[in-house]
Amino acid sequence: MNMPGPLEILVIFLVVLLIFGAKKLPEFGKALGEGIREFKKAIQGKSDSENKGEQK
């Protein structure tokens, strides 16, 4: 399966921009980033208390 090229990515971005509007895109990006972080933590098997202990 081929990855989408630059033109396809641009078209997808424009469609998303038209559907949701420019004001909602930062909110979606933030939510996506938080979701990815939580997923990585779950994969690594770290709990919140373990993460706080490592940061101190």
Residue pairs with C-beta under 8 A, 6 or more apart in sequence:
4 12
16 25
17 25
20 28
41 51
